Amino acid sequence: MADSERLSAPGCWLACTSFSRTKKGILLFAEIILCLVILICFSASTTSAYSSLSVIEMIFAAVLFVFYMCDLHSKISFINWPWTDFFRSLVAAILYLITSIVVLVDGRGGSKIVAGILGILATLLFGYDAYITFPLKQQRHTAAPTDPTDGP
């Protein structure tokens, strides 16, 4: 049994790392890194009350990254993964926009301003993620090609 697990490990590792090279994998990894940087900026400021948003979104993005990377989303079928990912990224974009506006309007402290600007960048990143994962967009059909010689 141990030999068969050891022999299948390279295949498992290849399957796990192949997701990190896709557009969605790179996007989720960028979200995790950006949330971490924003968390550091908020923690360096005098008030770290806004850091909870970064922690929560970083955890959600990391969990989805692991689920997609290990192909667990295909094994857990009672969750609609496209809609879950869409709502996660949409809510994150809205919350980062609100938090960034509040932080930038307050405008005290260099690290808070940097966190606010990075929050606007996170809004764009999570908004793009919501746009590309919108489930109804992926189900649209293209029109059938028509014959240009058919005409009046």
C-alpha positions as CSV (number, residue, x, y, z in Angstrom):
1,M,0.0,0.0,0.0
2,A,2.8,2.4,0.8
3,D,4.5,1.7,-2.5
4,S,1.3,2.5,-4.5
5,E,0.9,5.8,-2.5
6,R,4.5,6.7,-3.2
7,L,4.2,5.9,-6.9
8,S,1.1,8.1,-7.2
9,A,2.6,11.0,-5.4
10,P,4.3,12.6,-8.5
11,G,1.0,12.4,-10.3
12,C,-0.8,14.0,-7.4
13,W,1.9,16.7,-7.1
14,L,1.6,17.4,-10.8
15,A,-2.2,17.6,-10.6
16,C,-1.9,20.0,-7.6
17,T,0.7,22.2,-9.2
18,S,-1.0,22.4,-12.6
19,F,-3.8,24.4,-11.2
20,S,-1.4,27.1,-9.9
21,R,-0.4,27.8,-13.5
22,T,-4.0,28.5,-14.7
23,K,-5.5,32.0,-14.8
24,K,-7.8,31.2,-11.8
25,G,-4.8,29.8,-9.8
26,I,-2.7,32.8,-10.5
27,L,-5.6,35.1,-9.6
28,L,-6.3,33.3,-6.3
29,F,-2.6,33.3,-5.4
30,A,-2.5,37.1,-6.1
31,E,-5.5,37.6,-3.9
32,I,-3.9,35.8,-1.0
33,I,-0.6,37.8,-1.4
34,L,-2.5,41.1,-1.7
35,C,-4.6,40.4,1.4
36,L,-1.4,39.5,3.3
37,V,0.2,42.8,2.3
38,I,-2.9,44.8,3.2
39,L,-3.0,43.0,6.5
40,I,0.6,44.0,7.2
41,C,-0.2,47.6,6.3
42,F,-3.2,47.7,8.6
43,S,-1.3,46.1,11.4
44,A,1.4,48.7,11.1
45,S,-1.0,51.5,11.5
46,T,-2.3,52.8,14.8
47,T,-5.7,51.2,14.4
48,S,-5.9,47.6,13.1
49,A,-9.7,47.4,13.2
50,Y,-9.8,47.0,9.4
51,S,-7.4,44.1,9.3
52,S,-10.2,41.5,9.9
53,L,-11.4,41.9,6.4
54,S,-8.0,41.0,5.0
55,V,-7.7,38.0,7.3
56,I,-11.1,36.6,6.4
57,E,-10.7,37.1,2.6
58,M,-7.2,35.7,2.8
59,I,-8.5,32.5,4.5
60,F,-11.4,32.2,2.0
61,A,-9.1,32.6,-1.0
62,A,-6.6,30.1,0.5
63,V,-9.3,27.5,1.2
64,L,-10.6,27.8,-2.4
65,F,-7.1,27.7,-3.7
66,V,-6.5,24.4,-1.9
67,F,-9.9,23.0,-2.9
68,Y,-9.3,23.8,-6.6
69,M,-5.6,22.8,-6.5
70,C,-6.3,19.3,-5.0
71,D,-9.5,18.9,-7.2
72,L,-11.7,18.6,-4.1
73,H,-14.4,20.7,-5.7
74,S,-15.2,17.9,-8.0
75,K,-15.5,15.4,-5.1
76,I,-17.8,17.7,-3.0
77,S,-20.8,18.0,-5.2
78,F,-23.4,19.4,-2.8
79,I,-21.8,22.9,-3.0
80,N,-22.2,24.9,-6.2
81,W,-18.6,26.0,-6.6
82,P,-19.0,28.5,-9.4
83,W,-21.7,30.5,-7.5
84,T,-19.7,30.1,-4.2
85,D,-16.6,31.5,-5.8
86,F,-18.6,34.3,-7.5
87,F,-20.3,35.5,-4.4
88,R,-17.0,35.3,-2.4
89,S,-15.2,37.5,-4.8
90,L,-18.2,39.9,-5.3
91,V,-18.6,40.4,-1.5
92,A,-14.9,40.9,-1.1
93,A,-14.8,43.5,-3.9
94,I,-17.7,45.4,-2.3
95,L,-16.3,45.2,1.2
96,Y,-12.8,46.2,0.1
97,L,-14.2,49.2,-1.8
98,I,-16.1,50.4,1.3
99,T,-13.2,49.8,3.6
100,S,-10.7,51.6,1.3
101,I,-13.0,54.6,0.9
102,V,-13.4,54.9,4.7
103,V,-9.6,54.5,5.2
104,L,-8.7,57.0,2.5
105,V,-11.2,59.6,3.7
106,D,-9.8,59.3,7.2
107,G,-6.3,59.8,5.8
108,R,-4.2,59.6,8.9
109,G,-0.9,57.6,8.8
110,G,1.2,56.5,5.9
111,S,0.5,52.8,6.2
112,K,-3.3,53.4,6.3
113,I,-3.1,55.3,3.1
114,V,-1.0,52.6,1.5
115,A,-3.5,50.0,2.8
116,G,-6.4,52.1,1.3
117,I,-4.7,52.3,-2.1
118,L,-4.0,48.6,-2.0
119,G,-7.6,48.0,-1.0
120,I,-8.7,49.8,-4.2
121,L,-6.3,47.5,-6.1
122,A,-7.9,44.5,-4.2
123,T,-11.3,45.8,-5.2
124,L,-10.3,45.6,-8.9
125,L,-8.7,42.2,-8.4
126,F,-11.7,40.7,-6.7
127,G,-14.0,42.4,-9.1
128,Y,-12.2,40.9,-12.0
129,D,-12.3,37.5,-10.3
130,A,-16.1,37.9,-9.9
131,Y,-16.4,38.9,-13.6
132,I,-14.5,35.9,-14.9
133,T,-16.2,33.4,-12.6
134,F,-19.8,34.6,-13.2
135,P,-21.6,31.3,-13.8
136,L,-24.2,32.6,-16.2
137,K,-21.5,34.2,-18.4
138,Q,-19.9,30.8,-18.8
139,Q,-23.1,29.1,-19.9
140,R,-23.8,31.4,-22.9
141,H,-23.9,29.9,-26.3
142,T,-22.5,31.4,-29.4
143,A,-24.6,31.9,-32.5
144,A,-24.4,29.2,-35.1
145,P,-22.4,30.2,-38.2
146,T,-24.5,31.2,-41.2
147,D,-23.8,30.7,-44.8
148,P,-22.9,34.1,-46.4
149,T,-24.3,32.9,-49.7
150,D,-27.7,32.6,-48.2
151,G,-29.3,35.9,-48.6
152,P,-32.0,37.8,-50.2
